[in-house]
């Protein structure tokens, strides 16, 4: 059973600022952490997190160059508010909920500290993936399909499965309509730009500028 917060959970972004010594409410945060084991555990996870920039996936030289898109993995998690991610979900392909050993995917979209519906993407938006799966350690690949090409914006993740477990790192999207997918993989298949039939995907379309 997961430890519950004693009150209102401190956001992931505020805990990151506290760890970096940039919090404007450091005294209040410190008081809360001294009494709340749940938020203290999240702070410890942030302190122990030593992510590096994942390598970009370069298309095969045989393919035409795609100068209109690029992938960038974020160095730090996005502003993930623990109690906010239950917003309306976008169109899905594959499983939409957890039943038995099923896998499900929730996307969180952030822009300048604001959480937006993850149905669209625009320059400056960052995305984080949360997965739900049957308890146990699993290898999870996040694969993005766009214009027929498959890309891996973050490395394979080792996930201690449960409800809404965030994958390490964050990513951005550029270009046209994208399918963001997660799939359970074996050790020998991890990190391959392949999409399995049982992958769980969400469609994210480019955001249109308002007409003037």
N, C-alpha and C positions, 0 to 999 in steps of 0.2 A: 504494500500500500504506500502511495506517495505521500510525503509530508505536505501538509496543508499550511498555507500562510495564516498567520494569526489575525490578519486584517485585510487591508487592500494591498495586493502584491506590488512591489516596486518594479517598474518597467525595466526591460533588458537594457534599453538605452541609458536610463538613469544609473543603473548599476555599472555599466561600462564607464560612464563619466566619473562615478565614485572611485572606481579602481584606478582611473587615470589621474585622479586628483583634480578633476574639472567640475565636479558637482557643485551647484549653487546651494544645495540643501544638504551638504555633507553631514552636518550635525544631526539632522533629523533622520537621514538615511542610516547613520551609524547607530543611533538609538534603536531604530527598527531592527537592524541586523543583529543587534545584541540580544534581542528577544525572539526573533523569528528564524527558526532553523531552515525553513523552506527557502527564504530569500538569501540566507547565508550560503546555502548549498549552490544556488545559482551564481552568487558572487565568486565562490571558490572555483566554479567551472570556468568562469570568464578569466580569472587569474591564471588558471592552468592551461588556457587555450593558447597555443603557439602556432596558429595557422600560418602558412606561407602562401604566396600567390601561386595558384595552380597554373600549370603550363597551358598556353592557348592551344586549341586543336586546329591545326593548319590543314586546309583541304588538300586532297591529292593533287599533284601537279597536272594530272591528266584532265582535271576539271577546269572549266573556265573560271577565271578569278572573280570573286564576289566582293567587289569593293564597297558595296552598299551595306554591309553588315560587319560587325565584329563582336567578339565576346570578351568580357572582362569579369574576372572573379573578384569580389570585394574582399578586403583584408579583414573586415570586422563584421559581425552580424548586424542586420538592420534593426531599426527600432521595433522590437517585437513585444507588444503588450499582451501579457498572458491571457487576459480575459476578453480580448477584442477579436481574435482571429475567427470567431464563429460567424463571420459575415456571410452574405449570400455568395454561393460558389458558382463559378463559371461552368460552361458546357464541359462535359466529361466524356471520355472514352475509356471503357474498361470498368473496373469495380468502383462504385461511388461510396461504399461503406465497408466496415470491417465485419466479416462473418467468417468464423473459423480462422483459417489461415490466410484470408484475403488481405490485400494491401490496398490502402487508400491514400490519397494525396490531397493536401491543402496548400494553396499558395498564399503568401502574404506579400503585398506590394506596398512599398514605401517611397514617398517623395518628399524630401526636405522635412522629415520628421512626421509627415502625415501618412496615415494608412488609407489606401484607396482600394476599391474593388479590383481584384486581380484578373479581370476579364480583358483588360487592354494594357498596352505598354506605350511609353513615350520616352524620349531622351531624358536621362536623369533619374528614371525609376529604377529601384532595386527590388529584387525578388528573393524571398526565402521559401524553402520547401519544408513542409512538415509531413511526416508519414505516420500512419497508424498500421500496425501489423501485430500478429500473434506474438506473445512473449518469447524472448530468446534473442541471442546475438545473430544478426543477419548482415549480409553484404548488400548494400543498396547502391545502384547506379542511377544518376539523374541524366537523362538523355533529352536533347532538344532537337526536334525535327523541323526544319524550315527550308522551303523551296527544294525539297527532295534531299537535302543534306542532313546528316546526323552529326551532332556535336556534343561534347561532354564539358559543360562549363565549370564543373567542380569535380574533384577526385572521387573515387569510390569511397563510400562511407561505411564504417562499421557501426551498426545501430543496435542498441539494446532496446528491442522493440516494445511498444506499448501504445498509448494514445497520444497522437499529435506530437511526435518526437521531431525536433528541428534537425535537419541535416546541417553539418558545419558549413560555414561560408555563405555567401550570397552571390547573385549574378544579375546581369543586365541583359536586355533584349533590344535589338535594333532590326529594322527591316520590316518584312511582311508578317503574315499570320504565322504563329509558331505553335507547335504542340510541345508542351513541357511534360515529360514522362518520368516515372520512377519504376524500377523493376528490381526484383530480388535476383541476385546472380550468385554463381558459384565462384570459388577462388580462382579457378582457371579462366573463367569468362569475364572477370571484373575488368573495368576500364576499356572495354571494346565498344566502339561506336556502332552497336547493333541494337535493334529494337525487337524485343520478344513479343510474341502474340499475347502474353498475359500482362504486358506493361499497362500501367494506369496513367492516363494522360489528361491534361487540361489544355484547352485551346485559349491562346492569348493573342488578340488581334491588335494591330497598330491603332493608336488613338488618333482620331481625326481632329484637326484644328477646327474650332468653331468658325462658321461662315460670318463674314463681315457684311 
